[in-house]
Amino acid sequence: MLNIGLVGFGFMGRMHFDNYARLREEGYPVVLKAICDLRIAELKDGKADGNMSTAREVYDLTAYRLYEELETMLAENELDAIDLCVPTYLHAEMACSLLERGYHVFCEKPMGRTSAEARRMAETAERSGRKLMIGQCLRFWPGYEYLKETVESGRFGQVTEGYFYRGSGAPKDWFLDEKLSGGSILDMHIHDTDMISYLFGRPEKVSTLGRNVLPGSGYDLCSTHYYYEDGKVINAQVDWTLEGDFGFYMGYRVNFEQGNLVFDGAQLQVNPNHRPGYTAELSPDAGYYRELVYFLDAVIHDKPIVVCTPESAAESLEIVEAEVRSADAQGEWVALK
């Protein structure tokens, strides 16, 4: 039985909690033993307020060991892996410390506040022999997995154009401090940057236009072009200033020589050039569930992390940093080393 400690009980922490509960119900050999959060008093009262809306606002946590201090949780429990759902600026220090002490670590995206931090995390995982995986969940999202398979199989020929988008209303608290979160370009946009790199490889250069709307929050919206030598036109946009009843949206449109795919976050329409289109059959499981299953399976069976290596997640962060430099220079092309 694999014993897990969950650190952080905001939106993503609660999302992971829900999936651990599901896995336990399904008979998977994993148990969430303890939860650590600075607002532990609120959790003990059954309150769980977070950055984004969720289906449940009140959780019954009486069956779990609750802690305010990480070190106390580690000292009082025999844990095999730690799930980090803490603010971005804490990722590197916490992950490296845990890896060095022999814990496997699942860490939410973005990997770190800087690519230097991310590289240190990857190097620590390699040196310690422990498994580290970053929650770049789109790599495990059925609609994006379908796109990955279509690109690699070549069944519609080569990609000629791709457009990726995600948007929401403004977040709260530390997210709006650019020094802590990196702004929407790092916190949200990195999903699509990571997917583009995962699909097509590292771009040669990037050009980004960005705008700051909320004081001190960094780039709140941006649009990036990714240059590839074969000439395909790839763009990704993000905006976390979409207020009112907008909610949240993610999706893509990718055109191939012999067809196109259009995904709206729920349904995937496949449109071959010379025959009727159809709606693809996708797994109902979200990427949040499927990435945890992948990580836990790798730990239990001592298999290598292949789909989302720490090194590849660090590279995505390097690309985003190049995008920030481009936005700072009003869209100038910035080459990737």
C-alpha positions as CSV (number, residue, x, y, z in Angstrom):
1,M,0.0,0.0,0.0
2,L,1.4,3.4,-1.0
3,N,1.0,6.1,1.6
4,I,0.5,9.7,0.4
5,G,0.8,13.0,2.1
6,L,-1.0,16.0,0.5
7,V,0.5,19.4,1.0
8,G,-1.9,22.3,0.1
9,F,-5.7,22.2,0.1
10,G,-6.6,25.0,-2.3
11,F,-8.4,24.3,-5.6
12,M,-5.8,21.8,-6.9
13,G,-5.3,20.2,-3.6
14,R,-9.0,19.5,-3.4
15,M,-9.0,18.2,-6.9
16,H,-6.2,15.8,-6.0
17,F,-8.0,14.8,-2.8
18,D,-11.1,13.9,-4.8
19,N,-9.1,11.7,-7.1
20,Y,-7.3,9.9,-4.2
21,A,-10.7,9.2,-2.7
22,R,-11.9,7.8,-6.1
23,L,-8.8,5.6,-6.4
24,R,-9.3,4.2,-2.9
25,E,-12.9,3.4,-3.8
26,E,-11.7,1.6,-7.0
27,G,-9.4,-0.6,-4.9
28,Y,-6.2,1.1,-6.1
29,P,-3.3,0.3,-3.6
30,V,-2.9,3.9,-2.4
31,V,-4.1,5.7,0.7
32,L,-4.0,9.4,1.5
33,K,-2.8,9.4,5.1
34,A,-2.3,13.1,5.9
35,I,-3.1,16.6,4.7
36,C,-1.0,19.7,5.4
37,D,-2.2,23.3,4.9
38,L,-1.5,26.6,6.7
39,R,-5.2,27.1,7.1
40,I,-5.7,23.8,8.9
41,A,-8.0,25.3,11.5
42,E,-10.4,26.2,8.7
43,L,-10.2,22.7,7.3
44,K,-10.9,21.2,10.6
45,D,-14.1,23.3,10.7
46,G,-15.0,21.8,7.3
47,K,-14.3,24.9,5.3
48,A,-12.4,24.9,2.1
49,D,-12.2,28.2,0.2
50,G,-10.0,28.3,-2.9
51,N,-9.0,30.2,-6.0
52,M,-11.3,28.6,-8.4
53,S,-14.8,27.2,-8.1
54,T,-15.3,23.6,-7.3
55,A,-18.2,21.2,-7.0
56,R,-17.8,20.9,-3.3
57,E,-17.2,23.7,-0.8
58,V,-17.3,21.5,2.4
59,Y,-15.2,18.4,3.0
60,D,-15.4,15.9,5.7
61,L,-11.8,15.4,6.7
62,T,-12.3,13.7,10.0
63,A,-10.7,10.5,8.7
64,Y,-7.4,12.2,7.9
65,R,-4.5,13.4,9.9
66,L,-4.4,17.2,9.5
67,Y,-1.3,19.3,10.0
68,E,-0.3,22.9,9.8
69,E,3.4,22.2,9.6
70,L,5.0,20.0,7.0
71,E,7.8,18.8,9.2
72,T,5.3,17.6,11.8
73,M,3.4,15.7,9.2
74,L,6.6,14.0,8.0
75,A,7.7,13.1,11.5
76,E,4.4,11.6,12.5
77,N,3.6,9.5,9.4
78,E,5.4,6.9,7.3
79,L,4.9,8.3,3.8
80,D,6.1,7.1,0.5
81,A,5.2,10.1,-1.7
82,I,4.3,13.7,-1.2
83,D,1.8,15.5,-3.5
84,L,2.7,19.3,-3.6
85,C,-0.2,21.6,-4.3
86,V,1.4,24.7,-2.9
87,P,2.1,28.1,-4.4
88,T,4.6,28.2,-7.3
89,Y,7.3,30.0,-5.5
90,L,7.5,27.2,-2.9
91,H,7.8,24.3,-5.4
92,A,11.6,24.1,-5.8
93,E,12.7,24.3,-2.1
94,M,10.1,21.9,-0.9
95,A,10.5,19.4,-3.7
96,C,14.3,19.3,-3.5
97,S,14.2,18.8,0.3
98,L,11.6,16.0,0.0
99,L,13.5,14.2,-2.8
100,E,16.8,14.4,-0.9
101,R,15.0,12.8,2.1
102,G,13.8,9.9,0.1
103,Y,10.3,10.8,-0.8
104,H,8.8,10.5,-4.3
105,V,7.2,13.8,-5.3
106,F,4.3,14.8,-7.5
107,C,4.4,18.6,-7.9
108,E,1.8,20.8,-9.5
109,K,2.7,23.0,-12.5
110,P,4.4,25.3,-13.2
111,M,7.5,23.3,-12.1
112,G,9.1,26.3,-10.4
113,R,9.2,30.1,-10.5
114,T,12.2,30.0,-12.7
115,S,13.8,27.6,-15.1
116,A,16.9,27.6,-12.9
117,E,14.7,26.3,-10.0
118,A,13.2,23.7,-12.3
119,R,16.6,22.4,-13.5
120,R,17.7,22.1,-9.8
121,M,14.6,20.0,-9.1
122,A,15.3,17.7,-12.1
123,E,18.9,17.3,-11.0
124,T,17.9,16.5,-7.4
125,A,15.5,13.9,-8.6
126,E,18.2,12.3,-10.8
127,R,20.8,12.4,-7.9
128,S,18.4,11.1,-5.3
129,G,17.0,8.3,-7.4
130,R,13.4,9.3,-6.4
131,K,10.6,9.9,-8.9
132,L,9.6,13.5,-9.6
133,M,6.6,14.3,-11.9
134,I,5.1,17.7,-12.7
135,G,1.4,18.1,-13.1
136,Q,1.4,19.2,-16.8
137,C,-2.1,17.6,-17.0
138,L,-2.8,18.3,-20.7
139,R,-0.4,15.5,-21.6
140,F,-2.9,13.2,-20.0
141,W,-6.1,15.0,-21.1
142,P,-8.0,12.7,-23.5
143,G,-8.7,15.5,-26.0
144,Y,-5.0,16.4,-26.1
145,E,-3.8,12.8,-26.1
146,Y,-6.0,12.3,-29.3
147,L,-4.2,15.3,-30.9
148,K,-0.8,13.9,-29.9
149,E,-1.6,10.5,-31.5
150,T,-2.9,12.2,-34.6
151,V,0.3,14.2,-35.0
152,E,2.6,11.2,-34.4
153,S,0.7,8.8,-36.6
154,G,0.6,11.2,-39.6
155,R,-2.8,9.9,-40.6
156,F,-3.9,13.4,-41.7
157,G,-0.4,14.4,-42.9
158,Q,1.7,17.2,-41.5
159,V,0.4,20.0,-39.3
160,T,0.0,23.3,-41.2
161,E,-1.5,25.5,-38.4
162,G,-2.5,25.3,-34.8
163,Y,-4.3,27.6,-32.3
164,F,-4.5,27.0,-28.6
165,Y,-6.4,29.1,-26.1
166,R,-7.4,29.2,-22.4
167,G,-9.0,31.9,-20.4
168,S,-10.8,32.7,-17.1
169,G,-11.6,35.4,-14.7
170,A,-8.9,36.8,-12.5
171,P,-7.6,34.6,-9.7
172,K,-7.0,35.8,-6.1
173,D,-4.3,36.3,-3.5
174,W,-0.7,35.3,-4.3
175,F,-1.6,34.6,-8.0
176,L,-1.9,38.4,-8.5
177,D,1.7,39.0,-7.3
178,E,3.9,38.5,-10.4
179,K,7.0,37.8,-8.3
180,L,5.2,34.8,-6.7
181,S,3.1,33.4,-9.6
182,G,4.7,34.7,-12.7
183,G,1.4,36.0,-13.9
184,S,-1.0,34.3,-16.3
185,I,1.8,33.7,-18.8
186,L,3.5,31.3,-16.4
187,D,0.6,30.0,-14.4
188,M,-2.0,29.3,-17.1
189,H,-0.3,29.8,-20.5
190,I,2.4,27.3,-19.6
191,H,-0.2,24.5,-20.2
192,D,-0.4,25.4,-23.9
193,T,3.3,26.2,-24.2
194,D,4.1,22.8,-22.7
195,M,1.6,21.0,-25.1
196,I,3.1,22.8,-28.1
197,S,6.6,21.7,-27.2
198,Y,5.3,18.2,-26.4
199,L,3.6,17.9,-29.8
200,F,6.1,19.6,-32.1
201,G,9.4,19.8,-30.2
202,R,11.2,22.9,-29.0
203,P,10.5,25.9,-31.2
204,E,13.4,27.8,-32.7
205,K,12.1,31.2,-31.5
206,V,9.0,32.9,-30.0
207,S,7.3,36.2,-30.4
208,T,4.9,37.3,-27.7
209,L,2.6,40.3,-27.2
210,G,1.5,40.8,-23.6
211,R,-0.6,43.2,-21.5
212,N,-0.8,43.9,-17.8
213,V,-4.3,44.8,-16.6
214,L,-4.2,44.1,-12.9
215,P,-1.5,46.1,-11.0
216,G,1.5,44.0,-10.0
217,S,0.3,40.8,-11.6
218,G,2.6,40.6,-14.6
219,Y,1.2,39.7,-18.0
220,D,-2.5,39.0,-17.5
221,L,-3.1,38.2,-21.2
222,C,-0.7,37.3,-24.0
223,S,-0.5,35.9,-27.5
224,T,2.6,33.9,-28.6
225,H,3.8,32.8,-32.0
226,Y,6.1,29.8,-32.1
227,Y,8.5,29.5,-35.0
228,Y,9.3,26.1,-36.6
229,E,11.6,25.7,-39.6
230,D,9.0,23.7,-41.5
231,G,6.7,26.7,-41.7
232,K,3.7,25.6,-39.7
233,V,1.9,28.5,-38.0
234,I,1.4,27.9,-34.3
235,N,-0.2,30.4,-31.9
236,A,-1.3,30.2,-28.2
237,Q,-3.3,32.8,-26.2
238,V,-4.2,33.2,-22.6
239,D,-6.4,35.7,-20.7
240,W,-7.3,35.7,-17.0
241,T,-9.3,39.0,-17.2
242,L,-12.5,37.4,-18.6
243,E,-15.0,38.5,-15.9
244,G,-18.8,38.3,-15.7
245,D,-20.3,34.9,-16.5
246,F,-17.4,33.7,-18.7
247,G,-16.1,31.0,-16.3
248,F,-13.2,28.9,-17.8
249,Y,-12.4,27.8,-21.3
250,M,-9.6,25.8,-22.9
251,G,-9.4,24.4,-26.4
252,Y,-7.6,24.1,-29.7
253,R,-7.9,24.1,-33.4
254,V,-5.2,22.2,-35.4
255,N,-5.2,22.0,-39.2
256,F,-3.4,19.2,-41.0
257,E,-2.8,18.7,-44.7
258,Q,-5.7,16.3,-44.9
259,G,-8.1,17.3,-42.1
260,N,-8.5,19.3,-38.9
261,L,-9.3,18.8,-35.2
262,V,-11.4,21.2,-33.1
263,F,-11.6,20.7,-29.3
264,D,-13.7,22.9,-27.0
265,G,-12.6,21.4,-23.7
266,A,-15.4,18.8,-23.8
267,Q,-16.0,17.5,-27.3
268,L,-13.5,16.9,-30.0
269,Q,-14.7,17.3,-33.6
270,V,-12.6,15.5,-36.3
271,N,-13.0,16.9,-39.8
272,P,-11.3,14.9,-42.6
273,N,-10.9,16.9,-45.8
274,H,-12.7,14.4,-48.1
275,R,-15.2,12.5,-45.9
276,P,-17.8,13.4,-43.3
277,G,-16.6,14.6,-39.9
278,Y,-17.4,13.0,-36.6
279,T,-17.1,13.5,-32.8
280,A,-14.2,11.5,-31.4
281,E,-14.8,9.0,-28.6
282,L,-12.8,10.1,-25.6
283,S,-12.2,8.8,-22.1
284,P,-14.5,10.5,-19.6
285,D,-11.6,10.7,-17.1
286,A,-9.9,14.1,-16.8
287,G,-6.2,14.6,-17.0
288,Y,-6.0,15.3,-13.2
289,Y,-7.1,11.7,-12.5
290,R,-5.0,10.1,-15.3
291,E,-1.8,11.9,-14.4
292,L,-2.0,10.7,-10.8
293,V,-2.6,7.1,-11.9
294,Y,0.4,7.3,-14.2
295,F,2.7,8.7,-11.4
296,L,1.4,6.3,-8.7
297,D,1.8,3.3,-11.1
298,A,5.4,4.4,-11.8
299,V,6.2,4.5,-8.1
300,I,4.5,1.2,-7.2
301,H,6.1,-0.7,-10.1
302,D,9.3,1.3,-10.2
303,K,8.9,2.3,-13.8
304,P,10.5,5.4,-15.3
305,I,8.5,8.6,-15.8
306,V,8.4,8.9,-19.6
307,V,5.3,10.9,-20.6
308,C,6.2,13.9,-18.5
309,T,9.9,13.9,-17.5
310,P,11.2,16.6,-15.1
311,E,13.6,17.7,-17.8
312,S,10.8,18.3,-20.4
313,A,8.7,20.3,-17.8
314,A,11.8,22.4,-17.1
315,E,12.2,23.0,-20.8
316,S,8.6,24.3,-21.1
317,L,9.5,26.8,-18.4
318,E,12.5,27.9,-20.3
319,I,10.3,28.6,-23.4
320,V,7.9,30.7,-21.3
321,E,10.8,32.7,-20.0
322,A,11.7,33.5,-23.6
323,E,8.1,34.5,-24.2
324,V,8.3,36.9,-21.3
325,R,11.5,38.4,-22.7
326,S,9.8,38.8,-26.0
327,A,6.7,40.5,-24.4
328,D,9.1,42.9,-22.6
329,A,10.5,43.8,-26.0
330,Q,7.1,44.4,-27.5
331,G,7.0,41.2,-29.5
332,E,10.5,40.9,-30.8
333,W,11.5,37.3,-31.8
334,V,13.6,35.6,-29.0
335,A,15.6,32.6,-30.0
336,L,15.7,29.5,-27.8
337,K,19.2,28.3,-27.0
